Amino acid sequence: MTIVVLAFTSILLAGNQSHAEDMAPSMEIKKLRLERVEIIRKGLNYASGFYSEGKGSMRNVGMWQRDLLEAELEATELASERVTILQNAVQGASKQEKIAQARYEEGAASEMDVLEAKAFRLRVEIQLKQALSLPKAK
């Protein structure tokens, strides 16, 4: 009987230790994801600034926008935060679309830049509408 109790206790303790070990990588992963968001946000700020000054490309801005959206969505687990992230992404994409349109009208950018910016904005708007149409968790 003592052997059975000891074996059962060992299994329980091992299970709790395993659970604690499972939690540690999750916190490390969360920290890495947040760091990734900050790095990509900096990259997007540089790319957007360069594009606004006529020194960069919309393709580069679009790449940073997509990467930031992906990283932010990966870094959260809450549906409400996902909606906020998507709302912010729509605002940012709309701003970039207006910049691309203005540069096109000035002759400083191609229509391809405008189309690329618009396509990204529409993509994010669709994702936002889909997120808003999901049933609320109770």
N, C-alpha and C positions, 0 to 999 in steps of 0.2 A: 504494500500500500504506500509506503514512504517513497519508494522508487517512482511510482506512478505520479504522486503529488509533485515530486521534484522534477520529473520530466515535464509535466504539465506547466509548472511554474517557469521552467527554462524556456519552454515554447512561448509563453505569454511575454516574458521579458525580451526574448529575441524579437518577437513581433513588434513590441513597443520601440525597441532600438531601431528596427528596420524602418518604422514609421517616422521616427525622428530623423533618420538619415535621409529619408525621402523628402522631408520638409526642407532640409538645408539646401539642396540643389535648387529647389523652387525659389528660395529667396535670392540665391546667387543669379539664377536666370532672370528674375524680375529686375535685379539691379543692372544686369548687362543690357536688358531690353531698354530700360530707361536711359542708360548711357548712349545706346544706339540712337534713340530718338533725339537726344540733344545734339549728337554729332551730325546727324542727317539734317536737323533743323538749321544748324550753322551752315552746312553745305548749301541748303536751299536759299538761305539769306544771301550768301555770296553769289550764287548762280542768278538769282532774281535781280540783284543789284547790277551785276555785269550785263544782264540782258537789257535792263532799263537804260543803261548807259550806251547800249549798242555794241558791247564788247563780247557778249555771249550768245548762245543759241537757245531757242525755245525748246529744242529737243533736250538740252541739258537741264533746263528748268523742269520740264516735264518728268524727266527721270528722277530728279530729286523730290518732286511732288509725290510721285507714285511710291518712292521708297519711304518717304515720311508717313504717308497714309498707312502703308503696310506695317511699318514699325509701330506706329501709335495704336493701331488696332490690335497688334500682337501683344502690346504692353498692358492692355486692359482686359478685364473679364466681365465688366458690368455693361449691360445693354445700354443703360442711360449714358454712360461715358462714350460708348461707341457712337451713339447718336450725336453727341456734342462734337466728337472728333470729326464725324462726317459733315456736320453743319459748318465747322471751321474750315474744312477742306473745300467745301463748296464756295465759301467766301473767298478763300485764297485763290481758287481756280478762276473765279469770276474776275478777280483783280488782275490775274495774269492774262486772261482773255482780253480785257480792256487795254492792257499795255500792248499786247500783240497787235490788236486792232489799230491802236494809235500809231504804232511803229509802221504798220503796213500802209496806213494813210499818208504817213510822212515819206514813204518810199524807202524806209530803213529796214523793212522786213518783208518776207514773202507771204503770200496768201497761205502757204503751207504752215507757217507759224500760227496764223489765226485758226486754221482748221485743227491743228494739233491741240491748241489751247482749248478750243471749244469742245473737241471730242473728250478731252480729259474732264472738263467741267460736267458734261453730260453723263459721263461714266460715274462720277461721284454723286451727282444728283440722283441717279438711278439707285445706287447703293443706299443713299439716305432714305429714299422712298421705301425701299425694301426693308430697311431697318425699322422704319416707323410703322410698317404694316405688320410686323411680327407681334404675336400675342404677348401681352405683358406677363412676366413671371409673377406668380403669387406666393 
